[in-house]
């Protein structure tokens, strides 16, 4: 005997017991009366007991065994409905999606992107971590984030890299006064800063700062100079640089497939255009 068949018999039994009529039970269950009769007979055979006694042509009376079975079946069906609800709720539960983003991308692009992602993917629960580009790559390899955004073309055997929008670097602040405010050597902008200092043979003092917003804050106070994204120059005097100081932002993800919803999220990001 299959469990599915038994559940059908029990559901039929419950309706018959409540209506005390095979014909009414058949109407409620949208099956024929002979099918109702056959299922009750099969259930009686399985339990080796009589469940109903006919009282006239249509009305039936449940036996004492039927009373016991009805109480148990009612609880069983209630439990089954709760199980179904729990499973369906689990299917609709939010899916964690951890995003690691390098500083410039996190501060000036990610707020716009996350707003769109939130609307597009209601089942994803986003968590944002800000770190430098190398840390983003390492976190992705270690499976502590699901998607990453970086500011330099890092690569790995485990990772797929997708180019996104461009970012123009500019020279901000008072170059003559200094000091130079530079990021750590694993950040995306460090390569360009070092190249600029070498090309110009600049020997001024430097201060290493591991946070882009601290650099921007100092520049706004008129302290120091630095290479920063043109997106970060609100309220700061700056000079434009040539196209060799134009870089790309990248989306990176693991080559192995992850949760389908996160895969769709990555596809959405690839097609997303930054609003201006």
PESUL-V281617 format. One record per backbone hydrogen bond with DSSP energy under -0.5 kcal/mol. NH is the residue of the N-H (numbers start at 1). CO is the residue of the C=O. Records with the same first field share a line. If there is no record, write none. Layout:
NH->CO + CO
//
This chain:
6->2
7->3
8->4
9->5
10->6
11->7
12->8
13->9
14->10
15->11
16->12
17->13
18->14
19->15
20->16
22->58
25->21
26->22
27->23
28->24
29->25
30->26
31->26
36->32
37->33
38->34
39->35
40->36
41->37
42->38
43->39
44->40
45->41
46->42
47->43
48->44
49->44
53->61
55->59
60->20
61->53
63->51
67->63
68->64
69->65
70->66
71->67
72->68
73->69
74->70
75->71
76->72
77->73
78->74
79->75
80->76
81->77
82->78
83->79
84->80
85->81
86->82
87->83
88->84
89->85
90->86
91->87
92->88
93->90
95->123
96->94
97->125
99->97 + 127
100->147
101->129
102->149
106->102
107->103
108->104
109->105
110->105
112->109
113->109
114->110
115->111
116->112
117->113
118->114
119->115
120->116
121->117
124->121
125->95
126->124
127->97
129->99
131->101
134->186
136->132
137->133
138->134
139->135
140->136
141->137
142->138
143->140
144->139
145->139
146->98
147->98
148->252
149->100
150->250
154->152
159->156
160->253
162->251
164->249
167->247
169->167 + 245
170->228
171->239
172->170 + 226
173->237
174->224
175->173
178->174
180->205
181->225
182->180 + 207
187->184
191->187
193->189
194->190
195->191
196->192
197->193
198->194
199->195
200->196
201->198
202->197
207->180
209->182 + 207
215->211
216->212
217->213
218->214
219->215
220->216
221->217
222->219
223->218
224->178 + 222
225->179
226->172
228->170 + 226
230->168
232->229
233->230
236->233
239->171
241->169
245->242
246->243
247->167 + 245
249->165
250->150
251->162
252->148
253->160
255->158
262->259
263->259
264->260
265->261
266->262
267->263
268->264
269->265
270->266
271->267 + 268
272->268 + 269
//
